[in-house]
């Protein structure tokens, strides 16, 4: 098999055993890689227990969809149906690369971390750039499947070669280190092999099971979303260190089917990256340009998504950033270099040519909390990386909590002193930094915040303050990233139907509406107007299916990758794998991956009623770039449901599941129907 | 049909609007602070408007506008069809898409261009008002 190593490494932390399993070519072709392959491996791992649970006479009835569920958090009793508790030993943590990962093809070496999410209770995934994925393939593995729970903290050491050396090393002395310190300690410990190892690790947030803890690679490449750092922490897995072997790279372990074609494609894409205006902009301004573009159209969250305008965007945009910028960084084989390095100081902390926050962090910790002090937001972002926190969920949770506390909705929910710490906190960078520390260590009010905004709102609701639910930005329990659906209506249906909760990267709608992506060869054509809902439900179906391959399974960057189209994707995948895909087959792969993840969500209680936007994101602004803008969510959802062929429960129909080869899942989802 | 029948009308509408901004109390100082020379090159009809925020402005203005050819060397050059420019000032152009599709072309330091976006945001409301004020309500879209 070309383009793949053909080997999956399975690690059982409970028994301390490791084994190599083959990656079946038919699975590689059907699920491509990344989170598609991860979802397949996940289902294969958990299905036997779910099937046993489903046939149990004690099986409880499936809950009816309940629109009042807090923040769209699905009803998900962890023990129901034999499903793995997200923070239990049976929840498989999967790290997966794609066939393009590690090749010289530009903007195509991302990798995925996946598991059942402790934040949302449904399918969780986060993809990330950097160099870890390329190194894992250079070590001879396409994916890792980690189950069980170690008795004491450990880290996994993988040293490539044939045979590879894989070991579980004690991490007692490394537990409690932040992600920078653990990175430096492990590099120092394993620097003797000639080739620099790569590290993915958790910080205190993951160790303390913060439900939005991130996995951090090389200090600033972050698999942030859905709390997968907490899954690592629950397994007492502090880090994974991987070092590839000489000769294990593109020319050996995962040699492409047509190396010459790969070289030609890579050369043409590098040239395109230098010419294409949006990609050039990304390189020159970084993702921070989202602040300046977003401010024009009302895309940036302001004060917990409650305001349409703010007069301080110039203090946190590209112009202000230029004053602290001291360098750039990149990922494997990427000519764009959108990563920023900054030198600045604030709140008694100094950043010296340190990784600089990207747009999402700036948006969620800056305007969302009314903080216009760029150095302070950069310090807060860097601290979040050290602690191992998802800055999107952290910002979303704090914004919710500040507003709820100001309105007295957390009185009787939190201890009196704890609620006071959240009051009048807008614009207070010093308080933000202290609260991030408290969340990561679950200290004081941080313990409640570490559960995420939907659970905190549920507590407020149970304490007699149901109006707290109206302040949430969550879909399916996941806090929204810094893109307002009122500014670009496709994001409304993208959030509502995202497979992992509110997310702008769970499909290609963001690229289509915001970043110049277009793939007319499969019907993915951006609408002329962002603040129009026309046709965007149907567009979302295409954006999901193509995106499931493009950004999630081929694991192409959805920033630099906006220079590509579907034909480019096809050419890259065929040059590397030699599978001879057609566009039709790729779109079917996308559909298969989408309905598999959707079906996993359905197994965990997700229903049609969960495909919605929170009340806060449906309020109408009377000022700013999105003033008066009202997405026609119901219209878009109706289009999407029809195109997606879901039944009235929001479950993929049996015939769809069987057509894409998911009969086993169909049996679980349609038992008794 | 094109929004502007000739260059004269474009200068009257877009050029005149730019001139009105030179003394705008909010936008004016921010554009002045950029210290840039920004040249807009339009087609259909062909026209050139240069925003000079580098050299000293006339009294009572924050920067100056030059219509037509100039010897000034621009730091930033933006090229686009006149219709795209007109729609842009109504907030009806997806800037990133326009750049991606080549409907707008930019030469020069991109961060400098982006830095101006927050400064010009109020123009979305001001441009239609300006057109109305000069009797060009037929240009509203």
Interface residues (C-beta under 8 A of the other chain):
Chain A: X276 X277 X278 X280 X281 X284 X285 X289 X292 X293 X295 X296 X297 X313 X314 X317 X318 X319 X321 X322 X513 X514 X515 X516 X517 X518 X526 X528 X529 X530 X562 X625
Chain B: X30 X91 X92 X94 X95 X96 X97 X99 X100 X101 X102 X104 X105 X106 X109 X110 X111 X114 X115 X117 X118 X119 X121 X124
